[in-house]
Amino acid sequence: MTKHAGKTLYDKIFDLHTVRQLPTGQYQLFIGLHLVHEVTSPQAFAMLRERGLKVAYPERTFATVDHIVPTHDQKRPYQDAQAEKMIAAMESNAKEFCFMLYNTQSGKQGVVHIIGPELGLTQPGMTIACGDSHTSTHGAFGALAFGIGTSQVRDVLATQTLAINRLKVRRINVTGSLKPGVYAKDVVLAIIRKLGVKGGIGYAYEYGGSAIEALSMEGRMTLCNMTIEGGALCGYVNPDKTTFSYLQGREFAPGLDAWDRAVAFWSSMASDADAVYDDVVEIDGSVLSPMVTWGINPGQAIGIDENVPDPASMIADEAQVASRALAHMGLVAGQPITGTPVDVVFIGSCTNGRLSDLREAARIAKGKRVHAGVKALVVPGSQQVKKTAEAEGLDKIFTTAGFEWRSAGCSMCLAMNPDKLQGNQLSASSSNRNFIGRQGSPTGRTLLMSPAMCAAAAIAGKVVDVRAVDVRAAAALEVR
């Protein structure tokens, strides 16, 4: 008898949730969890009303407010009339269609991709959809999580299903151990640099290898969060003991009576040892250094000890984009990225606004002062992150050092709120996109890096190697 090859987690979950194959060749996929926020949902709810439809599974629909919420003054009504209108619409829709909404009065509000995991809504083996491209974050738990458009938000609300193409699966093995001062953010920037911003089109990314297995759940979320920046629709890490430990005891996680059964199911969803992949990529994590973007997409990144590349050494298409990037960024080919002056520092976002991110940044900032002329913001990713950080005294470390301590929200990641760059300010940002205009100014400039690197830049007033200012990392490097 011929032995069949094992299955990947992607195939297992996809098959489990397939309702049928459509005449178009796409598949109708049942969505286990639908996350909603205030920006991409108003039109979707309006479409339901036009058709006289209800939300099919309101118990599987959870909403929060994050994109347009101000992080400095959250008194209602908001000063921005459009923001107030959008928040009011979300509150009205939640009441009319009977789904859970975590607003700023709930104590559980925050960036949608942070509150899903911290509430235990995100679980292995699930299909998850949200009208936000960074829904790939939830794949850290061994789920298939997709960002969708407004018309698809309508479809999920009305039917709890999506019409979707089946993807190929690329396994990305990151081996070895990460050096001190190197984080999940650096790993994903290195992956995107290697494979390109379009390299993942048509693929789901499965992350594995010893360096990935050693990451905390928060590190895995950072990694999966930026999968979309590499062109892949979703990315995931197979569930393991780290996953289960994170989930146990959370509000929506299975209780004690169902826990063992849940863990058995979750474990069964992991890719089989003999799973067949469409492509396999190997990366040595032990040689990675802190990464910084120099251009206008996340693939334009270099190690902190490298120089800005020369477009003349690139193929035609890449050279054209690189030349445009250098012109916008005001950088010169061949110059070191270290020493680049910064005007603004932003620590937060669905990529790096979690508690461990704030702890690392606070460790770098403790006992130091933000450089004169630098505006530095720390924005917790959720109200629960803010509360815990304050209980640990992290807010005091930041404010004593001269950082602004804000309330939960997306903030300067996409600047659909008062937190924006002005003019041609240059920002060191722990967020996920360095596109032109992304942080609110068409001439503003963004360098992506880890929260620890951002904190170091805030103190120095310029881009520096965090390993040079982090006693722990410097000591470890000396030993090497």
C-alpha positions as CSV (number, residue, x, y, z in Angstrom):
1,M,0.0,0.0,0.0
2,T,1.3,3.4,-0.9
3,K,1.9,5.7,2.1
4,H,0.4,9.2,1.6
5,A,2.5,12.2,2.4
6,G,1.7,14.1,5.5
7,K,-0.2,17.4,5.6
8,T,0.7,20.9,6.5
9,L,-1.2,22.8,9.1
10,Y,-2.5,25.0,6.3
11,D,-4.0,22.0,4.4
12,K,-5.5,20.5,7.6
13,I,-7.3,23.7,8.6
14,F,-8.3,24.6,5.1
15,D,-9.8,21.2,4.5
16,L,-11.6,21.2,7.8
17,H,-13.3,24.5,7.1
18,T,-14.1,24.0,3.4
19,V,-17.8,24.1,2.8
20,R,-17.5,23.4,-1.0
21,Q,-15.6,24.3,-4.1
22,L,-17.2,27.0,-6.1
23,P,-17.6,27.0,-9.9
24,T,-15.0,29.7,-10.1
25,G,-12.4,27.3,-8.7
26,Q,-12.3,29.1,-5.4
27,Y,-13.4,27.5,-2.1
28,Q,-16.1,28.6,0.2
29,L,-14.4,28.6,3.6
30,F,-16.1,28.8,7.0
31,I,-14.7,31.5,9.2
32,G,-14.4,30.6,12.9
33,L,-13.7,34.1,14.2
34,H,-14.5,37.4,12.7
35,L,-12.7,40.5,14.1
36,V,-14.1,43.9,13.3
37,H,-12.9,47.5,13.7
38,E,-14.3,50.9,13.0
39,V,-12.7,51.7,9.7
40,T,-13.5,48.9,7.3
41,S,-16.9,47.9,8.7
42,P,-19.4,50.8,8.4
43,Q,-20.1,50.2,4.7
44,A,-20.3,46.4,5.3
45,F,-23.1,47.0,7.8
46,A,-24.8,49.4,5.5
47,M,-24.9,46.7,2.8
48,L,-26.5,44.3,5.3
49,R,-29.2,46.8,6.0
50,E,-29.8,47.4,2.3
51,R,-30.5,43.7,1.9
52,G,-32.4,43.2,5.1
53,L,-29.8,40.8,6.4
54,K,-28.6,40.1,9.9
55,V,-25.2,39.0,11.2
56,A,-25.3,35.2,10.8
57,Y,-23.2,34.3,13.8
58,P,-22.9,37.3,16.2
59,E,-21.3,35.1,18.8
60,R,-18.3,34.7,16.4
61,T,-18.0,38.4,15.7
62,F,-15.9,40.6,18.0
63,A,-15.2,44.3,17.5
64,T,-12.9,47.0,18.9
65,V,-11.9,50.6,18.0
66,D,-8.3,51.3,17.3
67,H,-7.4,53.0,14.0
68,I,-8.9,56.4,14.5
69,V,-9.0,56.5,18.3
70,P,-6.8,59.4,19.7
71,T,-4.2,58.3,22.1
72,H,-3.7,61.6,23.9
73,D,-7.2,62.9,24.7
74,Q,-10.0,60.3,24.6
75,K,-12.8,62.4,26.0
76,R,-16.0,62.1,24.0
77,P,-17.0,63.5,21.6
78,Y,-13.6,63.3,19.9
79,Q,-12.2,66.6,18.6
80,D,-12.1,65.0,15.1
81,A,-15.8,65.0,14.0
82,Q,-15.2,62.2,11.4
83,A,-13.6,60.0,14.1
84,E,-16.5,60.6,16.4
85,K,-18.9,59.7,13.6
86,M,-17.1,56.4,12.9
87,I,-16.9,55.4,16.6
88,A,-20.6,56.2,17.0
89,A,-21.4,54.1,14.0
90,M,-19.6,51.1,15.5
91,E,-21.4,51.5,18.7
92,S,-24.7,51.7,16.9
93,N,-23.9,48.6,14.8
94,A,-22.9,46.6,17.8
95,K,-26.2,47.3,19.5
96,E,-28.3,46.7,16.4
97,F,-26.6,43.5,15.3
98,C,-25.9,42.1,18.8
99,F,-22.1,41.5,18.7
100,M,-19.5,42.2,21.3
101,L,-17.7,45.6,21.1
102,Y,-14.7,46.5,23.2
103,N,-14.8,50.3,23.2
104,T,-12.6,52.7,25.3
105,Q,-15.0,52.3,28.3
106,S,-14.6,48.5,28.4
107,G,-11.1,48.2,29.8
108,K,-10.4,45.7,27.1
109,Q,-10.1,48.0,24.1
110,G,-7.0,48.0,21.9
111,V,-5.5,47.2,18.6
112,V,-7.6,44.4,17.1
113,H,-4.6,42.1,16.6
114,I,-3.5,42.5,20.1
115,I,-6.8,42.1,22.0
116,G,-7.8,38.9,20.0
117,P,-4.8,36.9,21.4
118,E,-4.8,38.5,24.9
119,L,-8.5,37.6,25.4
120,G,-8.0,34.1,24.2
121,L,-10.3,34.5,21.2
122,T,-7.4,33.5,18.9
123,Q,-6.8,29.8,19.1
124,P,-5.0,27.1,17.1
125,G,-6.9,25.3,14.3
126,M,-9.1,28.4,13.6
127,T,-9.9,30.3,10.5
128,I,-9.8,34.0,11.3
129,A,-10.8,37.0,9.2
130,C,-10.6,40.8,9.7
131,G,-10.9,43.8,7.5
132,D,-7.2,44.6,8.1
133,S,-4.2,43.4,6.2
134,H,-2.2,42.5,9.4
135,T,-4.7,39.8,10.4
136,S,-1.9,37.4,9.6
137,T,-0.7,38.2,13.1
138,H,-3.0,35.5,14.5
139,G,-1.2,32.8,12.6
140,A,1.3,32.8,15.4
141,F,-1.1,30.5,17.2
142,G,-1.4,28.0,14.5
143,A,-4.4,29.5,12.8
144,L,-5.2,30.6,9.2
145,A,-5.8,34.3,9.5
146,F,-6.6,36.5,6.5
147,G,-7.0,40.2,6.0
148,I,-10.1,41.0,3.9
149,G,-11.7,43.9,2.1
150,T,-15.0,45.6,3.0
151,S,-17.2,43.6,0.6
152,Q,-15.7,40.4,2.2
153,V,-16.4,41.8,5.6
154,R,-20.0,42.0,4.5
155,D,-19.9,38.4,3.2
156,V,-18.5,37.1,6.5
157,L,-21.1,39.0,8.5
158,A,-23.9,37.7,6.4
159,T,-22.8,34.1,5.8
160,Q,-19.7,33.4,8.1
161,T,-17.9,32.3,4.9
162,L,-15.4,33.6,2.4
163,A,-14.7,32.7,-1.2
164,I,-11.0,32.2,-1.3
165,N,-8.2,30.7,-3.4
166,R,-6.1,27.8,-2.1
167,L,-2.5,28.8,-1.5
168,K,0.8,27.1,-1.9
169,V,2.8,26.6,1.3
170,R,6.4,27.8,1.7
171,R,8.3,26.6,4.8
172,I,10.8,29.1,6.2
173,N,13.3,27.5,8.5
174,V,15.2,30.0,10.7
175,T,17.9,28.0,12.4
176,G,20.4,28.7,15.2
177,S,19.9,31.1,18.1
178,L,19.3,34.8,17.8
179,K,22.1,37.0,19.2
180,P,21.4,39.5,22.0
181,G,19.9,42.6,20.6
182,V,18.2,40.7,17.7
183,Y,14.5,40.3,17.9
184,A,11.6,38.8,15.9
185,K,11.2,42.2,14.1
186,D,14.8,41.8,12.8
187,V,14.0,38.2,11.7
188,V,11.0,39.2,9.6
189,L,12.7,42.2,8.1
190,A,15.6,39.9,7.1
191,I,13.1,37.4,5.6
192,I,11.3,40.1,3.5
193,R,14.7,41.5,2.4
194,K,15.7,38.0,1.2
195,L,12.4,37.0,-0.5
196,G,11.1,40.4,-1.5
197,V,7.9,42.3,-0.9
198,K,6.2,40.3,-3.7
199,G,8.0,37.0,-3.0
200,G,5.1,35.5,-1.0
201,I,2.3,36.1,-3.6
202,G,0.3,32.9,-3.9
203,Y,1.8,31.4,-0.7
204,A,1.1,30.9,2.9
205,Y,4.3,31.1,5.0
206,E,5.0,28.4,7.6
207,Y,7.7,29.6,10.0
208,G,9.8,27.0,11.8
209,G,13.3,26.1,12.9
210,S,15.0,26.4,16.3
211,A,15.1,30.2,16.3
212,I,11.3,30.4,15.7
213,E,10.6,27.7,18.3
214,A,12.5,29.7,20.9
215,L,10.4,32.8,20.3
216,S,7.8,33.8,22.8
217,M,4.2,34.1,21.6
218,E,4.6,37.8,21.4
219,G,7.7,37.4,19.2
220,R,5.8,34.9,17.0
221,M,3.0,37.5,16.6
222,T,5.5,40.1,15.4
223,L,6.9,37.7,12.9
224,C,3.4,36.6,11.5
225,N,2.2,40.2,11.6
226,M,4.6,41.3,8.8
227,T,4.0,38.3,6.6
228,I,1.7,40.4,4.5
229,E,4.6,42.8,3.9
230,G,6.4,40.0,2.1
231,G,3.4,39.4,-0.2
232,A,2.0,36.3,1.5
233,L,-1.7,36.3,2.5
234,C,-1.1,34.5,5.7
235,G,1.8,33.1,7.9
236,Y,1.8,30.8,10.8
237,V,3.8,28.9,13.4
238,N,2.8,25.4,14.4
239,P,1.2,25.3,17.9
240,D,3.3,23.9,20.7
241,K,3.7,24.1,24.5
242,T,4.5,27.8,24.3
243,T,1.2,28.4,22.5
244,F,-0.8,26.4,25.0
245,S,0.9,28.0,28.0
246,Y,0.0,31.5,26.7
247,L,-3.6,30.6,26.2
248,Q,-4.4,28.8,29.4
249,G,-6.6,30.8,31.7
250,R,-7.5,33.5,29.2
251,E,-11.1,34.7,29.1
252,F,-12.2,32.9,26.0
253,A,-9.8,29.9,26.1
254,P,-11.3,26.5,26.9
255,G,-11.9,25.9,30.7
256,L,-10.3,23.2,32.8
257,D,-13.1,20.7,31.8
258,A,-12.3,21.1,28.1
259,W,-8.6,22.0,28.2
260,D,-7.0,18.6,27.6
261,R,-9.4,17.9,24.7
262,A,-8.6,21.3,23.2
263,V,-4.8,20.7,23.5
264,A,-5.2,17.3,21.8
265,F,-7.1,18.9,18.9
266,W,-4.7,21.8,18.6
267,S,-1.7,19.5,18.6
268,S,-3.3,17.4,15.8
269,M,-3.4,20.5,13.6
270,A,0.4,21.0,13.5
271,S,2.1,20.1,10.3
272,D,3.1,16.4,10.0
273,A,6.7,15.5,10.2
274,D,6.6,14.3,6.6
275,A,4.5,17.2,5.3
276,V,5.3,18.2,1.7
277,Y,5.9,21.9,1.0
278,D,5.9,23.8,-2.3
279,D,9.0,25.6,-1.4
280,V,11.6,25.6,1.5
281,V,13.8,28.5,2.5
282,E,16.7,28.2,5.0
283,I,17.9,31.2,7.0
284,D,20.7,31.1,9.6
285,G,19.3,33.1,12.5
286,S,22.6,33.2,14.4
287,V,24.2,35.6,11.8
288,L,21.3,38.1,11.8
289,S,21.9,41.6,13.3
290,P,19.5,44.4,14.2
291,M,17.7,45.5,11.0
292,V,16.8,49.0,9.8
293,T,14.8,50.0,6.7
294,W,16.4,52.6,4.5
295,G,13.8,53.0,1.8
296,I,10.0,53.1,1.1
297,N,9.0,49.5,1.5
298,P,9.9,46.9,4.2
299,G,12.1,44.9,1.8
300,Q,14.5,47.8,1.6
301,A,16.3,46.9,4.8
302,I,19.9,46.4,5.9
303,G,21.7,45.2,9.0
304,I,22.7,48.0,11.4
305,D,26.4,47.5,10.5
306,E,25.7,47.8,6.7
307,N,25.8,50.8,4.4
308,V,22.9,52.1,2.3
309,P,23.0,50.1,-1.0
310,D,23.7,51.6,-4.4
311,P,20.9,51.4,-7.0
312,A,23.6,51.0,-9.7
313,S,24.3,47.5,-8.4
314,M,20.6,46.4,-8.7
315,I,18.5,45.1,-11.6
316,A,16.5,47.7,-13.5
317,D,13.2,47.5,-11.6
318,E,14.8,47.4,-8.2
319,A,17.2,50.2,-9.1
320,Q,14.3,52.5,-10.1
321,V,12.5,51.9,-6.8
322,A,15.7,52.3,-4.9
323,S,16.6,55.6,-6.6
324,R,13.1,56.9,-5.7
325,A,13.6,55.7,-2.2
326,L,16.9,57.4,-1.7
327,A,15.6,60.7,-3.1
328,H,12.6,60.6,-0.7
329,M,14.6,59.5,2.3
330,G,17.4,62.0,1.7
331,L,20.0,59.3,2.0
332,V,23.0,58.7,-0.1
333,A,24.2,55.3,-1.5
334,G,27.1,54.0,0.4
335,Q,26.5,56.0,3.6
336,P,26.2,54.1,6.9
337,I,22.7,53.8,8.3
338,T,24.1,54.4,11.7
339,G,24.2,58.1,12.6
340,T,21.1,59.0,10.6
341,P,19.4,61.7,12.7
342,V,15.8,61.1,13.9
343,D,13.1,63.6,14.7
344,V,10.4,61.3,16.0
345,V,10.3,57.9,17.7
346,F,7.2,55.8,17.7
347,I,7.0,52.6,19.9
348,G,3.7,50.8,19.4
349,S,1.4,49.3,16.8
350,C,0.0,45.8,16.2
351,T,3.6,44.7,15.3
352,N,5.3,45.9,18.4
353,G,2.9,47.3,21.0
354,R,2.8,44.3,23.3
355,L,4.1,44.1,26.9
356,S,7.4,42.4,26.0
357,D,8.1,45.1,23.4
358,L,7.6,47.8,26.1
359,R,9.7,46.0,28.6
360,E,12.6,45.8,26.2
361,A,12.3,49.5,25.2
362,A,12.1,50.5,28.9
363,R,15.2,48.5,29.7
364,I,17.1,50.5,27.1
365,A,15.6,53.8,28.2
366,K,15.9,53.3,32.0
367,G,18.1,56.0,33.6
368,K,18.6,57.9,30.3
369,R,17.1,60.9,28.6
370,V,15.4,61.4,25.2
371,H,17.7,63.5,23.0
372,A,16.8,67.2,22.8
373,G,14.6,67.9,19.8
374,V,13.3,64.3,19.5
375,K,9.6,63.7,20.1
376,A,9.2,60.1,21.4
377,L,5.8,58.3,21.9
378,V,5.1,55.0,23.6
379,V,1.7,53.7,22.8
380,P,0.5,50.5,24.5
381,G,-1.3,48.1,22.1
382,S,-4.3,47.6,24.5
383,Q,-5.8,48.9,27.7
384,Q,-4.7,45.6,29.3
385,V,-1.1,46.1,28.1
386,K,-1.2,49.7,29.5
387,K,-2.6,48.6,32.8
388,T,0.0,45.8,33.3
389,A,2.9,48.1,32.1
390,E,1.8,50.7,34.6
391,A,1.7,48.1,37.4
392,E,5.3,47.2,36.5
393,G,6.3,50.9,36.5
394,L,7.2,51.0,32.8
395,D,5.3,54.2,32.3
396,K,7.4,55.9,35.0
397,I,10.6,54.8,33.3
398,F,9.5,56.2,30.0
399,T,8.1,59.5,31.3
400,T,11.2,60.1,33.5
401,A,13.3,59.6,30.4
402,G,11.2,62.1,28.4
403,F,8.9,59.8,26.4
404,E,5.2,60.5,26.1
405,W,3.1,57.7,27.6
406,R,-0.2,57.4,25.6
407,S,-3.4,55.4,25.7
408,A,-4.1,52.4,23.5
409,G,-4.6,52.7,19.8
410,C,-3.0,52.4,16.3
411,S,-1.5,55.9,16.7
412,M,1.3,56.9,14.4
413,C,1.5,53.5,12.6
414,L,-1.0,54.8,10.0
415,A,-1.8,58.3,11.3
416,M,-5.6,58.0,10.9
417,N,-5.7,60.0,14.2
418,P,-3.9,63.0,15.6
419,D,-0.5,61.3,15.8
420,K,1.2,62.2,12.6
421,L,4.6,63.2,11.2
422,Q,5.0,66.9,10.2
423,G,6.7,68.0,7.1
424,N,9.8,65.9,6.3
425,Q,10.4,64.6,9.8
426,L,12.2,61.3,10.0
427,S,10.7,58.7,12.3
428,A,12.3,55.6,13.9
429,S,9.2,53.4,14.1
430,S,8.4,50.0,15.5
431,S,5.5,49.7,13.2
432,N,5.1,47.6,10.0
433,R,5.1,50.0,7.0
434,N,7.5,52.7,5.7
435,F,5.4,53.6,2.7
436,I,5.5,57.3,1.6
437,G,2.8,59.1,3.5
438,R,2.0,56.2,5.8
439,Q,2.8,58.1,9.0
440,G,0.7,61.1,8.0
441,S,2.9,63.4,6.0
442,P,3.5,63.0,2.3
443,T,7.1,64.1,2.8
444,G,7.6,62.4,6.1
445,R,10.2,59.5,6.3
446,T,10.1,56.3,8.2
447,L,12.8,53.9,9.4
448,L,11.4,50.6,10.7
449,M,13.2,48.8,13.5
450,S,12.7,46.9,16.7
451,P,11.3,48.7,19.9
452,A,14.7,48.4,21.5
453,M,16.4,50.0,18.5
454,C,13.7,52.7,18.6
455,A,14.4,53.4,22.3
456,A,18.2,53.6,21.6
457,A,17.5,56.0,18.7
458,A,15.4,58.2,20.9
459,I,18.2,58.5,23.5
460,A,21.0,59.1,20.9
461,G,18.9,61.3,18.6
462,K,20.1,59.2,15.7
463,V,20.2,55.6,14.5
464,V,22.5,53.5,16.7
465,D,23.3,49.8,17.2
466,V,21.2,48.9,20.3
467,R,23.9,46.4,21.1
468,A,26.3,49.2,21.8
469,V,24.1,50.8,24.4
470,D,22.5,47.6,25.9
471,V,24.8,46.4,28.7
472,R,23.3,42.9,28.5
473,A,23.9,42.6,24.7
474,A,27.3,44.2,24.8
475,A,28.5,41.9,27.5
476,A,27.2,38.8,25.6
477,L,28.9,40.1,22.4
478,E,32.2,40.6,24.3
479,V,32.1,37.0,25.4
480,R,31.8,35.9,21.8
